[in-house]
Amino acid sequence: MTDQATDQALSEIADRLAIEAVLSRYAWALDAKEFDELDEVFTPDAELDYTTAGGIKGSYPEVKAWLTKVLTFFAAYQHLVTNKEITIDGDTATSRAGFYNPMGHDRADGTRAYFHCGGEYHDQLVRTPDGWRITNRFEQTIWMDGEMPATLPG
């Protein structure tokens, strides 16, 4: 392998690791309820679509506010991002990653109910001066199981 080919391979490995870190940072930010950390995941003008899960579609600031409101309703939850497939093309990339998301909510009688969902995140990313960021996300919820809450905050 030539020095140039080695440099190119190492650069691609570094980009893949950085993109995987962005995908994981999303899950950690949500689970820690550190919603401002999402600013290190998405570009300010990102467009996000969570409609297949019963959520909203909109600009990053709108969706960040919605996530903050909806997720604080749940007593317990965890976001797991898996099976990452990443394609890099210069300063842009696409990613498809699986997700598994158990959610717990308290019933009126004080007991806790759980539901689980899974699917795929379809992301478009761009390299910024601050690192890789998601510019577009489509969450494709494929399945849900368990007891969903009767209502969620707007």
Secondary structure, 3 states (H helix, E strand, C coil): CCHHHHHHHHHHHHHHHHHHHHHHHHHHHHHCCCHHHHHHCEEEEEEEECHHHCCCEEEHHHHHHHHHHHHCCCCEECCEEEEEEEEEECCEEEEEEEEEEEEEEECCCCCEEEEEEEEEEEEEEEEECCEEEEEEEEEEEEEEEECCCCCCCC
